Amino acid sequence: MAEFVGKLKASGKTTLIAWMVKSVIGAADFLGRPTRRTATLWLTEERPTSLLETLKRAGLTTSDDLHILFGTT
């Protein structure tokens, strides 16, 4: 489990996580390091509509190995 903390907007947390998840799901290197293929649970407080845009950009909208749980603040 990891927690990513940064400025509320435009610090790149969600984008970084999306590409990390894509690497883990596909067993591809991430930031020059190997990953092991595994399903991923993403816990987020992000609005579903904005997260969906990020998932589309990362090519993650059709993965059966990505599970998302939305929380509220």
Helices and strands as residue ranges (DSSP letters): H 13-26, E 40-44, H 48-58, E 66-70
